[in-house]
Amino acid sequence: MGPAIIGEFIPIILGLGAFFLVFGIRYFQNKENISMIEKGMNPKLVEKRPTPYKNLKWGLLLLGAGLGLFVAYILDNFVFVKMQNHFDDDSNVAIYFALIAIGGGLGLITSYRIEKKELLDNKNNEQ
C-alpha cells in the first residue's frame, strides 16, 4: 500500500466517521427523549429551560484563562529570564497552556460556588 492508496481512503474514512457521528448523536437524543417520556416529563419543555448562569460561567472561564495567560507571560518574561537558554526561545511554552487551564478551571469553580450560594440563599428565603 503506497501513500496514494492511503490518500484515497482518507475521504472515505472521514465520510463514514461523520455519518456515524451524526447517527450516534441522533440515536442518543431519541433514547433520552424516550426515557423522559417514560418518566412523565415533556422533552420539549426541558430543552427550553432558561440557563441564567451561562453568561457568568463563560465570563469567569474566559477571565480565568486570560489571567492565566497574563501570569504566564509575566513569569516567562520576568521571573524565568535567567533560566532560559539563549538558543531556545520556546523553552517555557508549557507554562502558558498550564496556566490557561488552571485559570479557566478556577473560573469555573468560582462560577459553581456563586451558583451554589445563590441556590442555597433562594432555598433559605423560601422557607
HELIX and SHEET records of a PDB file:
HELIX    1   1 PRO A    3  GLU A   38  1                                  36    
HELIX    2   2 PRO A   43  GLU A   47  1                                   5    
HELIX    3   3 LYS A   54  ILE A   74  1                                  21    
HELIX    4   4 LEU A   75  VAL A   79  3                                   5    
HELIX    5   5 VAL A   93  GLU A  126  1                                  34    
END                                                                             
